[in-house]
């Protein structure tokens, strides 16, 4: 359904920000490098927290954009 598509876009935002945690992947193009980048020296527990934060930020960024663009009742979270 169309509402499932909007959920997929929000999850895609989370996925995109998660990719930003990999500081070795295209570091010159990674605009999230300094925000949610996980470096080799980052402790494992801190890396887990950063990874979770990055997915949350990506989801919220994508969902907020969708909420601003689409009218009420059209998105997955409108019930």
N, CA and C of each residue as an Amber inpcrd file, in Angstrom:
protein
   237
   0.8340000  -1.1900000   0.0000000   0.0000000   0.0000000   0.0000000
   0.8770000   1.2520000   0.0000000   0.2590000   2.3840000  -0.2150000
   1.0050000   3.6390000  -0.2390000   1.5800000   3.9830000   1.1200000
   0.9030000   3.6060000   2.1800000   1.4450000   3.9090000   3.5090000
   2.6850000   3.0650000   3.7940000   2.7250000   1.8470000   3.2650000
   3.9210000   1.0160000   3.4230000   5.1170000   1.6320000   2.7100000
   4.8620000   2.2990000   1.6100000   5.9450000   2.9630000   0.8800000
   6.5640000   4.0720000   1.7230000   5.7410000   4.8070000   2.4520000
   6.2880000   5.8880000   3.2750000   7.1240000   5.3290000   4.4290000
   6.7320000   4.1860000   4.9610000   7.5380000   3.5390000   5.9970000
   8.8680000   3.0780000   5.4130000   8.8440000   2.5680000   4.1970000
  10.0740000   2.1400000   3.5310000  11.0340000   3.3110000   3.3300000
  10.5010000   4.4740000   2.9950000  11.3480000   5.6540000   2.8140000
  11.9820000   6.0550000   4.1430000  11.2120000   6.0290000   5.2190000
  11.7490000   6.3800000   6.5410000  12.8340000   5.3880000   6.9640000
  12.6200000   4.1140000   6.7010000  13.6270000   3.0970000   7.0210000
  14.8580000   3.2900000   6.1390000  14.6530000   3.7000000   4.9090000
  15.7830000   4.0050000   4.0220000  16.6290000   5.1530000   4.5630000
  15.9910000   6.1380000   5.1690000  16.7280000   7.2290000   5.8020000
  17.5870000   6.7200000   6.9420000  17.0310000   5.8030000   7.7370000
  17.7950000   5.1990000   8.8270000  18.9880000   4.4200000   8.2880000
  18.7690000   3.6970000   7.2170000  19.8420000   2.9140000   6.6060000
  20.9400000   3.8180000   6.0530000  20.5370000   4.8910000   5.4140000
  21.5030000   5.8290000   4.8540000  22.3890000   6.4500000   5.9200000
  21.8040000   6.8340000   7.0360000  22.6030000   7.4080000   8.1110000
  23.4910000   6.3480000   8.7470000  23.0200000   5.1020000   8.8120000
  23.8490000   4.0280000   9.3700000  25.1080000   3.8290000   8.5330000
  24.9800000   3.9310000   7.2140000  26.1470000   3.8170000   6.3380000
  27.1530000   4.9220000   6.6700000  26.6690000   6.0600000   7.1320000
  27.5380000   7.1670000   7.5150000  28.4370000   6.8670000   8.7010000
  28.1590000   5.7990000   9.4380000  29.0180000   5.4480000  10.5760000
  30.3230000   4.8250000  10.1230000  30.3600000   4.2980000   8.9040000
  31.5670000   3.6450000   8.3830000  32.5290000   4.7060000   7.8650000
  33.5210000   5.0420000   8.6690000  34.4500000   6.1090000   8.3010000
  35.4060000   5.6990000   7.1870000  35.5010000   4.4130000   6.8850000
  36.3850000   3.9540000   5.8160000  35.7030000   3.9970000   4.4500000
  34.3880000   4.1190000   4.4240000  33.6380000   4.0990000   3.1710000
  33.5050000   5.5270000   2.6290000  34.2190000   5.8140000   1.5560000
  34.1870000   7.1170000   0.8870000  34.2690000   8.2870000   1.8820000
  35.3410000   8.3490000   2.6640000  35.4320000   9.3830000   3.7060000
  35.3500000  10.8160000   3.1760000  35.8070000  11.0630000   1.9770000
  35.7500000  12.4220000   1.4260000  34.3160000  12.8490000   1.1060000
  33.4110000  11.8830000   0.8910000  32.0280000  12.1840000   0.5350000
  31.0530000  11.9840000   1.7050000  31.5480000  11.4940000   2.8100000
  30.6890000  11.1590000   3.9420000  30.4270000  12.3940000   4.7950000
  29.2810000  13.0280000   4.5980000  28.9680000  14.2430000   5.3550000
  28.6380000  13.9440000   6.8200000  28.4490000  12.6850000   7.1500000
  28.1720000  12.2880000   8.5340000  29.4310000  11.8330000   9.2810000
  30.5640000  11.9290000   8.6290000  31.8360000  11.4530000   9.1710000
  32.0890000  11.9720000  10.5820000  31.9270000  13.2750000  10.8010000
  32.2090000  13.8700000  12.1020000  31.0430000  13.7610000  13.0800000
  29.8590000  13.4960000  12.5890000  28.6790000  13.4450000  13.4560000
  28.4860000  12.0520000  14.0500000  28.4560000  11.0350000  13.2130000
  28.1850000   9.6650000  13.6880000  29.2280000   8.6620000  13.2000000
  30.3900000   9.1530000  12.8070000  31.4330000   8.2530000  12.3250000
  32.0240000   7.4030000  13.4380000  32.1820000   6.1260000  13.1690000
  32.8070000   5.2030000  14.1140000  34.2120000   4.9190000  13.5980000
  35.2000000   5.3870000  14.3420000  36.5980000   5.2440000  13.9560000
  37.1780000   3.9590000  14.5490000  38.3420000   3.5590000  14.0820000
  38.9840000   2.3300000  14.5740000  39.2110000   2.3560000  16.0800000
  39.4850000   3.5110000  16.6420000  39.7870000   3.6180000  18.0720000
  38.5330000   3.7480000  18.9400000  37.3690000   3.7980000  18.3270000
  36.1270000   3.9240000  19.1000000  35.8540000   2.6320000  19.8600000
  35.6400000   2.7140000  21.1860000  35.3060000   1.4930000  21.9530000
  34.0230000   0.8430000  21.4230000  33.9180000  -0.4690000  21.5670000
  32.7930000  -1.2120000  20.9930000  31.4420000  -0.7470000  21.5250000
  31.3380000  -0.5410000  22.8230000  30.0490000  -0.1180000  23.3870000
  29.6620000   1.2650000  22.8760000  30.6300000   2.1440000  22.7610000
  30.3690000   3.4770000  22.2170000  29.9680000   3.3610000  20.7510000
  30.5950000   2.4590000  20.0060000  30.2350000   2.2330000  18.6070000
  28.7930000   1.7720000  18.4660000  28.3570000   0.9060000  19.3840000
  26.9550000   0.4560000  19.3630000  26.0080000   1.6260000  19.6030000
  26.3600000   2.4800000  20.5500000  25.5160000   3.6380000  20.8520000
  25.4760000   4.6110000  19.6730000  26.6210000   4.8250000  19.0460000
  26.6800000   5.7270000  17.8840000  25.8640000   5.1530000  16.7260000
  25.9750000   3.8490000  16.5000000  25.2210000   3.2120000  15.4120000
  23.7180000   3.3380000  15.6450000  23.2800000   3.1220000  16.8630000
  21.8610000   3.2730000  17.1860000  21.3870000   4.7020000  17.0180000
  22.2340000   5.6370000  17.4430000  21.9070000   7.0510000  17.3010000
  21.8150000   7.4390000  15.8310000  22.7140000   6.9130000  15.0200000
  22.7010000   7.2650000  13.6000000  21.4270000   6.7760000  12.9140000
  20.9930000   5.5650000  13.2380000  19.7640000   5.0720000  12.6120000
  18.5570000   5.8810000  13.0800000  18.5490000   6.2460000  14.3460000
  17.4560000   7.0800000  14.8610000  17.4140000   8.4360000  14.1820000
  18.5720000   9.0560000  14.0230000  18.6420000  10.3570000  13.3530000
  18.1660000  10.2620000  11.9060000  18.5890000   9.2180000  11.2040000
  18.1750000   9.0470000   9.8160000  16.6830000   8.8260000   9.6780000
  16.1270000   8.0130000  10.5630000  14.6870000   7.7570000  10.5340000
  13.9110000   9.0380000  10.7940000  14.3200000   9.7810000  11.8210000
  13.6140000  11.0160000  12.1730000  13.7490000  12.0570000  11.0570000
  14.9320000  12.1560000  10.4560000  15.1150000  13.1170000   9.3640000
  14.2000000  12.7910000   8.1830000  14.1510000  11.5290000   7.8030000
  13.3060000  11.1280000   6.6710000  11.8240000  11.2680000   7.0140000
  11.4310000  10.8380000   8.2080000  10.0180000  10.8990000   8.5940000
   9.5450000  12.3400000   8.7370000  10.3830000  13.2030000   9.2780000
  10.0170000  14.6140000   9.4130000   9.8090000  15.2500000   8.0450000
  10.6590000  14.9060000   7.1040000  10.4990000  15.4160000   5.7420000
   9.1900000  14.9370000   5.1370000   8.8930000  13.6550000   5.3130000
   7.6220000  13.1240000   4.7980000   6.4240000  13.8130000   5.4520000
   6.5110000  14.0290000   6.7720000   5.4050000  14.6800000   7.4840000
   5.1730000  16.1010000   6.9760000   6.2400000  16.7690000   6.5710000
   6.1160000  18.1380000   6.0700000   5.5490000  18.1840000   4.6520000
   5.7870000  17.1510000   3.8720000   5.3890000  17.1500000   2.4630000
   3.9700000  16.6200000   2.2470000   3.6280000  15.5230000   2.9180000
   2.3560000  14.8460000   2.6550000   1.2470000  15.3270000   3.5870000
   0.0040000  15.3430000   3.1060000  -1.1230000  15.7400000   3.9530000
  -1.4480000  14.6520000   4.9800000  -2.1680000  15.0450000   6.0000000
  -2.5670000  14.1140000   7.0600000  -3.3440000  12.9380000   6.4750000
  -3.1060000  11.7580000   7.0140000  -3.8140000  10.5660000   6.5960000
  -3.1630000   9.7900000   5.4670000  -2.0330000  10.2610000   4.9740000
  -1.3930000   9.6090000   3.8280000  -0.1790000   8.7600000   4.1950000
   0.3310000   8.8780000   5.4030000   1.5600000   8.1790000   5.7790000
   1.2750000   6.9810000   6.6870000   2.2620000   6.1230000   6.8310000
   2.1190000   4.9000000   7.6050000   1.7630000   5.1920000   9.0650000
   2.2230000   6.3030000   9.6220000   1.9990000   6.5820000  11.0330000
   0.7210000   7.3860000  11.2900000  -0.0680000   7.6030000  10.2620000
  -1.3090000   8.3450000  10.4300000  -2.4920000   7.4490000  10.8210000
  -2.2260000   6.1520000  10.8700000  -3.2320000   5.1950000  11.3300000
  -4.3530000   5.0560000  10.4160000
